[in-house]
Amino acid sequence: MSHRQVLEALSGLLLAMFCSMMSMTVVGTSLPIIVPELGGSQTSYTWVVTMTLLTTAISTPIWGKLADLLNRKVLMLLALTIFVLASAGAGLSQNVEMLIFFRALQGIGGGGLQSMAQILMADIISPRERGKYMGLMAGIMAIGTVGGPLLGGLLTDSIGWRWNFYVGVPLGIVAFIVIMRTLKISQRRQGKVRIDYLGIGLLSVAAGFLLVWVSNVSDYGWASWETLYMVGIGVVAAIVFVLVERKTAEPLIPMTLFRNRTFTLAVLASISIGVSMFGTAIYLSQYLQIARGFGPTEAGLLTIPMAAGMLGASTIVGQVVSRTGVWKPYLVTGGVFLIAGTALLSTLHVDTPLWMVGVFMFILGAGTGMTMQNLVLVVQNAADPAQMGVASSGVNFFRSVGGTAGVAVMGSVLAASMTEQVTDRMNEIGQAIASLGEQGQAIAAELAAGALPTTRDMPSVVATIIEDIAANAISHAFLVGVPLAIVSLIAIAFIPNAPLNRQNNIQRLEERAEQDASATSLAGAGAVATGSVPTVGASGSVPAANAVGQAREAGEDGRA
């Protein structure tokens, strides 16, 4: 494909990825308004976020495996259709349960969009050339991660929060049309398609039970019967899943992938990326709105430094990587920035200067920009081209799991810290509430329900107390990301420093097919010369390595 054709096809893929990112983040600044209006609590707040991440995580490896078996373009269009319908349904929600349901469907569609976009990019762009386009990808990620909450705030303050979801409908339709017209790929499929339904079921049970438990462990308690049965079912399902995947013909997540050192280490490193992407975006919005008293639009604008760091670092590093082929030092530097950014955010207080908060966000954004796309890049560079779908989606899966678990754990830490501080300062809060009469009773009811009330419209006598409590609780939540970021840096440091391939995935597959055909032809000729019959594998073809060996032996016999 020419550079122009690549850009045309890439525009549709990036728009689809943008839709997925927006669905994750657009409600970040609006949820403090949406959830109370629909009659939800702080637990509901966490569920609205967690359910989307949960379904995204579970569906990601399924989409990736299907990409190795079926037509990728059709799968991308199917994911877009699911996403558009779910977005419309979420906008029509009449209660928090209905919103959670459609957010779950959005996660299924979004998981497909994220997986298929990156897999299709590998089909049309080689790893070495990917740096030229990383600025575009980073721009989409930055706008989705930070611009999403900003757009959500603007829509909520102007025409209503329901447009947080409706806005994805026209974007998805446009992406559908662009992909239909511009994306042209040739895929050769051989043999019968086998779908690992048992693996899909076991993975859903394992991930579902464990992530739901993590999301609600603050309510259940670490030593409770809920913990016992949910963790028990999740662990048993995970063990059975691994055993099944080792035996099935077309495993959902081939265990052989973990023999690849690059894949295994990239998976470990991706966990912290998920936490920094999703957790910080969500809880930074709570900090700015509840602890600092800003509105949704203002909170969105104040997160622009994070987008700037992500976009700037990814664009510059991408261009350098494309020109030089050197990537390892930039991944390591990004890991250091992730540690610094999460550690600095854990020091936030109610009176932290806003310029300093912006610097902290910029550092975290730069770390995310240097690591997120480069981790996918090195995995696709090292992966078997026939397993590009499962390898790419595997990294995304564990990043989504990390993000889901991270958001849930951060929410649990925040809720526990909030409850503890409210209890410790009950006398002070009680006196302030008592001085407000009926208005104070309404605030007391919100606090009793475990909610983080909006402080900008609250009387200052109570607002100052709640803002201080919220700032401390949210800073405690950010501490969750620090040890994860350290683990990511260690994993990145040990990823093999392999050179980047100059062929895209389609070219690699075609080259392999030609080599296999040539080896089979040579083996057949050698068999005729020696009067022997070549060994045929289960797929009906001669294994390449055996074919080459037989051809060499035939040549030696002929010369003799």
KAJO-V706112 format. One record per residue. N is the residue number from 1. RES is the residue in one letter. NEAR is the number of other ideal C-beta (glycine too) atoms within 8 Angstrom. Layout:
n/res/near
N/RES/NEAR
N/RES/NEAR
This chain:
n/res/near
1/M/5
2/S/5
3/H/5
4/R/6
5/Q/9
6/V/12
7/L/8
8/E/10
9/A/15
10/L/13
11/S/10
12/G/13
13/L/14
14/L/12
15/L/12
16/A/17
17/M/16
18/F/13
19/C/16
20/S/16
21/M/14
22/M/14
23/S/14
24/M/13
25/T/15
26/V/16
27/V/12
28/G/12
29/T/16
30/S/15
31/L/13
32/P/15
33/I/11
34/I/14
35/V/13
36/P/9
37/E/7
38/L/12
39/G/6
40/G/10
41/S/9
42/Q/11
43/T/11
44/S/12
45/Y/15
46/T/13
47/W/11
48/V/17
49/V/14
50/T/14
51/M/12
52/T/15
53/L/15
54/L/15
55/T/14
56/T/16
57/A/16
58/I/13
59/S/12
60/T/15
61/P/14
62/I/12
63/W/16
64/G/18
65/K/17
66/L/11
67/A/15
68/D/10
69/L/10
70/L/9
71/N/6
72/R/14
73/K/10
74/V/8
75/L/14
76/M/17
77/L/11
78/L/9
79/A/16
80/L/17
81/T/10
82/I/12
83/F/18
84/V/14
85/L/10
86/A/14
87/S/16
88/A/11
89/G/12
90/A/12
91/G/11
92/L/8
93/S/12
94/Q/5
95/N/8
96/V/13
97/E/6
98/M/11
99/L/13
100/I/12
101/F/9
102/F/14
103/R/13
104/A/12
105/L/13
106/Q/16
107/G/16
108/I/13
109/G/17
110/G/16
111/G/20
112/G/17
113/L/16
114/Q/13
115/S/16
116/M/15
117/A/14
118/Q/13
119/I/15
120/L/15
121/M/13
122/A/13
123/D/11
124/I/12
125/I/10
126/S/11
127/P/12
128/R/10
129/E/11
130/R/15
131/G/13
132/K/8
133/Y/13
134/M/16
135/G/11
136/L/9
137/M/13
138/A/16
139/G/10
140/I/12
141/M/16
142/A/17
143/I/12
144/G/15
145/T/15
146/V/17
147/G/11
148/G/16
149/P/17
150/L/14
151/L/13
152/G/18
153/G/16
154/L/11
155/L/15
156/T/15
157/D/8
158/S/6
159/I/4
160/G/7
161/W/12
162/R/9
163/W/10
164/N/15
165/F/13
166/Y/10
167/V/12
168/G/15
169/V/10
170/P/7
171/L/12
172/G/14
173/I/9
174/V/9
175/A/14
176/F/12
177/I/8
178/V/12
179/I/16
180/M/8
181/R/6
182/T/11
183/L/12
184/K/5
185/I/10
186/S/5
187/Q/6
188/R/6
189/R/7
190/Q/4
191/G/5
192/K/3
193/V/8
194/R/7
195/I/9
196/D/13
197/Y/6
198/L/8
199/G/14
200/I/11
201/G/8
202/L/13
203/L/15
204/S/9
205/V/11
206/A/13
207/A/13
208/G/11
209/F/13
210/L/13
211/L/15
212/V/10
213/W/14
214/V/12
215/S/12
216/N/10
217/V/11
218/S/8
219/D/6
220/Y/11
221/G/8
222/W/6
223/A/4
224/S/8
225/W/5
226/E/10
227/T/13
228/L/8
229/Y/8
230/M/13
231/V/11
232/G/8
233/I/10
234/G/15
235/V/10
236/V/8
237/A/13
238/A/11
239/I/8
240/V/9
241/F/12
242/V/9
243/L/8
244/V/13
245/E/14
246/R/8
247/K/5
248/T/10
249/A/4
250/E/9
251/P/13
252/L/11
253/I/13
254/P/8
255/M/9
256/T/6
257/L/13
258/F/7
259/R/5
260/N/11
261/R/9
262/T/13
263/F/15
264/T/10
265/L/12
266/A/15
267/V/11
268/L/10
269/A/17
270/S/15
271/I/16
272/S/15
273/I/16
274/G/16
275/V/18
276/S/15
277/M/13
278/F/15
279/G/15
280/T/16
281/A/16
282/I/12
283/Y/13
284/L/13
285/S/17
286/Q/14
287/Y/13
288/L/13
289/Q/17
290/I/16
291/A/15
292/R/11
293/G/9
294/F/9
295/G/9
296/P/17
297/T/12
298/E/10
299/A/16
300/G/17
301/L/8
302/L/11
303/T/16
304/I/9
305/P/11
306/M/17
307/A/14
308/A/11
309/G/17
310/M/17
311/L/14
312/G/10
313/A/16
314/S/18
315/T/12
316/I/8
317/V/15
318/G/16
319/Q/12
320/V/11
321/V/17
322/S/12
323/R/7
324/T/6
325/G/8
326/V/8
327/W/12
328/K/8
329/P/7
330/Y/13
331/L/15
332/V/11
333/T/9
334/G/18
335/G/16
336/V/10
337/F/14
338/L/18
339/I/13
340/A/11
341/G/17
342/T/18
343/A/10
344/L/11
345/L/15
346/S/12
347/T/8
348/L/13
349/H/8
350/V/10
351/D/4
352/T/10
353/P/6
354/L/8
355/W/6
356/M/8
357/V/11
358/G/10
359/V/10
360/F/12
361/M/16
362/F/12
363/I/13
364/L/19
365/G/19
366/A/15
367/G/19
368/T/17
369/G/19
370/M/15
371/T/16
372/M/12
373/Q/14
374/N/14
375/L/15
376/V/13
377/L/13
378/V/15
379/V/15
380/Q/14
381/N/11
382/A/10
383/A/12
384/D/6
385/P/9
386/A/7
387/Q/11
388/M/16
389/G/15
390/V/15
391/A/16
392/S/17
393/S/16
394/G/15
395/V/15
396/N/16
397/F/13
398/F/12
399/R/13
400/S/14
401/V/13
402/G/15
403/G/15
404/T/17
405/A/10
406/G/16
407/V/16
408/A/13
409/V/10
410/M/15
411/G/16
412/S/12
413/V/13
414/L/14
415/A/14
416/A/9
417/S/12
418/M/13
419/T/9
420/E/8
421/Q/11
422/V/11
423/T/7
424/D/6
425/R/10
426/M/8
427/N/6
428/E/8
429/I/12
430/G/8
431/Q/8
432/A/12
433/I/12
434/A/7
435/S/8
436/L/12
437/G/6
438/E/6
439/Q/8
440/G/13
441/Q/9
442/A/8
443/I/13
444/A/9
445/A/8
446/E/9
447/L/12
448/A/6
449/A/8
450/G/10
451/A/10
452/L/9
453/P/10
454/T/9
455/T/13
456/R/9
457/D/4
458/M/11
459/P/7
460/S/6
461/V/9
462/V/14
463/A/12
464/T/8
465/I/12
466/I/13
467/E/14
468/D/10
469/I/12
470/A/16
471/A/15
472/N/12
473/A/14
474/I/15
475/S/13
476/H/11
477/A/14
478/F/15
479/L/9
480/V/13
481/G/17
482/V/12
483/P/7
484/L/14
485/A/16
486/I/9
487/V/12
488/S/17
489/L/14
490/I/8
491/A/12
492/I/15
493/A/8
494/F/7
495/I/14
496/P/6
497/N/5
498/A/8
499/P/4
500/L/12
501/N/9
502/R/7
503/Q/8
504/N/11
505/N/11
506/I/10
507/Q/9
508/R/11
509/L/11
510/E/8
511/E/9
512/R/10
513/A/9
514/E/8
515/Q/9
516/D/11
517/A/8
518/S/8
519/A/13
520/T/12
521/S/8
522/L/13
523/A/16
524/G/10
525/A/10
526/G/14
527/A/13
528/V/7
529/A/9
530/T/9
531/G/5
532/S/5
533/V/4
534/P/12
535/T/7
536/V/6
537/G/8
538/A/3
539/S/6
540/G/5
541/S/8
542/V/14
543/P/8
544/A/10
545/A/6
546/N/11
547/A/15
548/V/11
549/G/8
550/Q/14
551/A/13
552/R/8
553/E/10
554/A/15
555/G/9
556/E/8
557/D/9
558/G/7
559/R/5
560/A/4
